Amino acid sequence: MTLTEKLLARAAGKARVEPGENVWVKADVLMTHDVCGPGTIGVFKREFGKTAKVWDRNRVVIIPDHYIFTADSKSNRNVDILREFVKEQNLPYFYDVIDDPKGAWQFDASKGMLKRQYGSQYAGVCHTALPAKGHTRPGEVLFGTDSHTCMAGAFNEFATGIGNTDAGFVLGTGKLLLKVPETMRFRLEGKLQPGVMAKDLILHCIGEIGFDGATYRAMQFDGPGVASLSMDDRMTVANMAIEAGGKNAIFPFDARTAEYVDARVRLNGTNSRYEPVEADRDQKFVCELVVNLDQLEPTVACHPDPGQRKKAKEMTEMKLDRAYVGSCTGGKTSDFVEFARVLRGRKVTIDTFGVPATPDIVHDLQSTRWGGETIWEILVGAGVQMTENAGCAACLGGPVDTFGRMNKPGLKCISATNRNFPGRMGDKESQVFLASPATVAASAITGHVTDPREYLETGLCT
């Protein structure tokens, strides 16, 4: 069996499963957030009763993150609905925006978008916060009411997005009926070269198979090249499996996985026991693709879908209005370090926005020094508008006052986010071009799509 099949067989209490087979799967963790949480809660109470209790209070994680830093009253109210449910159910894993459990959330627009407006428990973007807070463990099953839940597959677990109805059922029963997906294999060989990032790897893969090429399939990334990828790299790759239609993505377990997970579960006091899975030698795939990491180049996914792949060096005539780095895909510490590597000593020429994924990443950037400056100071000095209010921000568009949202028709933005369907980041007539943080940085300097290796090769990034 493949990694995904082994995981689902274990969760179903079966010796083995086959692709296409329907099985009842036990959930290890259910995650929901402020956009889908109220709907999930509504389904749960409608089907199980207004006084029903969740199946296991220690396996439910609630993370407000999407429409947080906005004056929109309905968005603010969504966070309050989550807080009320958490209090009613006595749930321990709620990463609230405010510290007062009896309070109400209200964003103060008069304070502006750049300075912190959250309490000590706030965790930021759910998919980045889940591993950081010790909720992603090898060998487990994670369901989340968000399509990019598949990011946790980086940790050798089955992680997939589900809708509010399914999530309401999981809240009440702790299980879900799933069809076992076929597995596509992506065998990685070699090592990424300077100026090329994990974002380029996944954009290449999606370009090879199309934005629907993995529909309801598992995307398994293995091979000797995996060892050269950091956990941040693996998270970036796994995150965007859904952009090819994938049910989930999954990586093998290794020492790097163990090091990351063990440190986070100790730090946060979450469950430290886990049992990774290994694929069988006779595992069968629906198809296989070999990817030589040494040969990859900076890549851009063009409007209107992630499958429209081109090399950055072939798009130099594409003028841009805006640049954006952030989200679960592109807002990690390592993403901002590579962003700063290109921007150091330079200035952006177009509106450029930076949104760290979590408060911990804000702290990293404001405390890590590069020469005489912090990473944060380097970025601000280059002209980047950096906000301390970690969250999804403009990645999902959001209310019109969302930081970095594209509110004018026709704007062209190069972004380190994960999705570029029409209207994704704001106005339906705007266009989003997906790229790595390094490519976004180079493009922000020139005002058009630019291969970041131009700056590496000229010695401007040292």
N, C-alpha and C positions, 0 to 999 in steps of 0.2 A: 504493500500500500504506500501511497504518497504521504507527505507530511500532513496534509489536510485530511486525508482519509483516516490516518492513524488517530488524529485528534478527535474526529467525529465518532469514530468507532468507540473510543474510550468514553466519550461523553454520553454515548447511547447505550453503554454497557454491553457492547457486542464485540465478538472476536475479530470481525472484519466487516467492512462495508464496501459497496460497489458504487461507482458513479451512476446517478439516476435513481438510487434507492432513497426512499423516504424514511427518515428516522426521527424519533423523539430525542432531542438533545438537551442535556442539563446545562444550565447557565452557571458560570462561576461568578460573573459580574454583569450587572446591567447598569449602563450609564445613560443619563438623559440630561438635557440642558434647558435653558430658558425658552427656546423657540418651540421645542417639541414636548417639554416636560408638562406644561399645563394640559395639553391634549392627552398625553399618556395617562396622567392622573385622572382625567375625566373618564377615559375608557375604563380604567381600573375600578373606579367607584361605581360606574354604571353596571359593570358586569359582575363584580364581586360584592357590591354593597358599600354603602357610605361609611360603615364602621369597620370594613375589612382591613386586615393587616397584610403587609407585603410578606412574601414567602420567606425572606431572610434579610433582616435589616442590615446585616454586615456585608451584604453583597450588592447593595444599591449605592451607586455613586452619582451625586447630582452636582453639576458644574455649570453655573450661569456664565456665559461667555460671548454670546452672539450680539444681541442688541442691548448692550449695557450702557455705554457712554453716549447716551442720547437723551434729549429732553422729552422724547415721545412718551407720554404718560402710560400708554398701553404696554409699551416695552418695559418700562419700569415696573408696572404692575405684575408682569410675568414673573419677575424675580420674587416678589412678595408671595405669589401663589406657591412657588417652590418652598419658600421658608415656612409657610403655614403647613404644608404637607410634611415637611421634615420634622417639625415640632409634633405634629399629630402622630407620626409613625416612630418618633424617637430614632431617627437615622443618624449615625455617627459621621458619615462621609458627605458632608454638604459644605462646599467651598463658597461661602456667601460673599457678596460684594461689601456688606457692612458687618460691623462687629456686634451690633445690638440685636439679639435674637428677637426682640419685641418691636424692633424698628421697622421702617419702611424705606425702600430704596428710591432716591430721587437724584438724578444727575443735575448738577448745578452748572448750567451753560455759562454763567457769568464768570466762572473761574477759568474758562477756556478749555481747550482740548489737550494741552500738552502736559499739565501738571497732574499728579496722582490724585484720584478721587475714589479710592477703594480701601477697604479695611485689611486687617492682618491675615484673614483667612482666605481671601480671594486668590484663585489659582490660575486664572487666565484661560487660554484656549484649551478646550477639553482634551483634545487628542494629544497635545503636548503635556498637559497637566497629568493625565492618567499615568504615564510611565514615571514622571517626575515625583508623583505622590505615592508610588509603590503599588499601583493597581494593575500593572501588566506583568503577568507571570507566565513563563514557558509552560506549555502543555495545557493551558486553560482555554475556556470559551468565554469570549467577551462580546456581548451585544450592546449596541449603542444606537440611539435615535438620531443618527447622523451618518451620511454616506461615507464620510472619511474615517469612520471607526476602523476601517481596514488597516490604518497606519500601525496599529498594535501588532500586526502580523510580523513586524520586524523582530518581535520578541519570542518567536516560535510558538505563537498561539493562534487559535482560530478567532478572528475578530471581523465582524461584519455589521453593516448598518441595517436597521430594521425600522418599520413604520410605527406610528403611535398605537395602532391596534395590536400588533404583535408585542410591543413593549408593555402594554397594559396587561396582556396575557402572561408575559414573563413575570411581571410584578406580582401577580397572584399565584403563579404555579411554579416558577423557577425553571420552566422548560419551554421548548419550542419545536415544532415540527419543521424539519429542513430536508430538502433534497440534496443529496451528496453531489457536489459539483465535480465535473471533469477537471483534470489538472493540466495546465500548460507549463512547460518547463523552460526557464530562462537560465542557461548555464553561463555564468560569468567567468571570464578568463582575463588575465592581465591586471593592469592597475590604471586608474584614472591619471591623466597627465595634468600638469599645471594649467590652470585656467578652465579646467573641465570639472564639473561637479556632479553630484548624484542626480540633480535635477535634469542634467543633460542625458544621463543614463535612462531615466524613466521616460523622458520625452522621446528618446530614440526608440525605445521599446513600443510605446504607443503608436509612434509613427509607422513602425514596421507592421503592426497588426490592425491599426485603425481604432477609432474611439469606441467601436462596438466589437472589437475583435476578441475580447475575453468575456463576452456576455455570459453571466452565470457560470463562470469558470474560476478555478483557483489559479493564481499566478505564483508559481514556486520559483524563487530565486536561489540558486545554489552554485556550486562549482568553486574552484580555487580563488576566483576573484573576490568572493565574499569576504575573505579574511582581510582584504585591504580596505573595506568599507567600515567606517565608524558606525556607531548606533544611530547617530543623527542622519548619516547617509542612508542607512537602511530604512529609517522612518520616512524619509523623503520619498524613497522608492515605493514602499508599501502604501503610503498615503494615497498615491495616485493610481492605484490599481483600479479604482472605481471609474477613473477617467477613460478606461478601456472597457468598461462594463463589467469588470471583475467582481465576483462574489467576495473574494478575499485575496490577500497576498500573504505569503509566508516565507520566512527565512529559516535556515537550520540553526540549531542551538550551538554555541561555541563559548569559549572562555570570555570573549568580549561581552556576550549577552549576559553571562553569569555575573561578571564584574559590575555591570550597570544595574541589573536587577537586585543583586544582593545589597548593594550600597543604598538603593532607594527604599527597599522594604525595611532595612535597619533604621534609616533616618526617619521614616514616617510611622514605624510601628505597625505596618500592615503584615499580612500573612507571609511568612518567610518560607513556607513549604511549597515546593513545586516539583513537577516531574516532566522534563522536556520529552519530546518525541523525536525519534530518528526514523527516516524513511527506510523501507525495505530495499534490499538490493534488486529485487525484481519488480520495482515500482513501474507502473505503466502510465504514459502520458498521452493526451490527445494530440499533442504536437510538441516539438522542441525547437528552441532557437538559441544558437550560440552567440554571445555578445562579447566581443573583444574590447575590453575597457581602454586599452592603449590606443585604439583607433577612433574613439569617440571625439567629437568636436563640440564646441558650444552650439547649442541647439535652441530654436525658438518654435513654439507652437502658435500658429497664426489664427486670427479670427476666421471662422466662428466656432471652432472646436479643437480639443487638445490633440487630435490626430493630424492636424495640418502642419506637418513638420518641415522646417527648413533650417539650413545652417546659418548661424548669425552672420558669417562673413559674406553670405549671399544676399543679405537684406539691408545693406548699408544705405540704400536710397529711401528706406522707410522712415519718414520723419515722425517724431513722437511729441506728445504734449505733456506726458506725465510718466513718472517712474514710481514704483511701489515695492517695498520689501516688507514682508510680514506673513501672518497666517501660520497654521500648523505645519504647512509645507516649507515655508521660507522664512519663518520668524524665530528660528532657534539661534542660540549663541554662535554656533559655528557659521551659520548663514550670515550673521552680521559681521563676523570677523572677516570673511571673504569679501563682503560688501565694502568694508573699510580698507581692506588690502588694496583694492583698486582705487578707492576715493582718496586715500591718504595723500595729502599735499595737492589735491586737485579741487575743483569747484564744479558743482552741477550747473547745467544751463537750462534745465526744465524743472517744473515743480516736482519735488521728490519727497516721498513720505516713508517713514520707518515706524513699524508697529511691532514691538517685541511680542512674542506669543505668551509669555508668562511674566509675573513680577520678578521671579528669580532671574530671568534673562535680563530684565531691566537692571537689576543689581549687578549682574555679571558685567554688563557693558559700561556701567557707571563706576565700577571699581577696578576693572582690569586695565592696566596701563600699557601703552605701546610707546616706548620712548618717554617723552615728557607729558603725554596726554592719555586720557582714557579713550577707549573705543568710542564711547558716547560723544566725547568732545571732538574727536576726529570727524565723526559723521555730521555733527552740528556745524562744525567749522567748514565743512564742505558744502553746507547749504541744505542739508537734509532736515526736514521737519520731523523731529523725533518726539513721539508721545510716550509718557510713562504709563498711560492707561492701556495696559496689555489686554488684548482681546482680538476678536475676529475682525472688527472694524469694517473696512470697505470690501473685504474679500467676498462677502455675501450681500453687498450693496447696502441694505439697511435703510433706516429713515434718512431723510434728506440732510440732516445735520451730522451724519456719521463722518468721522475723521477720514479724509482721503477719498470719499465717495465722488464718483464722476457724475455731476449734475447737469452737465451741458451736452447736447447732442454732438456727435462727431469726434469727441476726444479720443485720442489714441494713447493707450497706457501700456508700458512694458512692466510686467509684474512677476514677482517670485511666488505668487499664489498658485492655486491648483486648477482653476476652472475658468474658461473663457467663452462660455456660451453668451449669446446676445443679452445684454442687460445684467450680466452677472455682477458687475461692480458699480451699477448705477443706471444711468440713462440707457434705454434700449438701443439707441443709435450709436453708443460709444463702442470702442473696440479694445479688446485686451489681448496682448501678446505675452505668452508665458515663457519665462526664461529663468536661468539660475541667478542668484544674487550677484555673482560676478558679472554676468552679462547685463543685468539691470544697472549696475554701477557704471560700467563702461558706456552704456547707452545714455545714462543720465548726464554724463560729462559732455557727450557730443550732440545730444538732441536727436539722434537717430540710432537705429539698431546697430550695435557695434560688438565685434568680437573682443572679449576682454584680454585675450592673449596679446593684442597690440600693445597694451600697457605693461604686461609682464615682460614682453620681449624687449621693450625699450628701457627696461630697468626702472620704470617709474614706481613699481611696487617692490619694495625690499623689506 
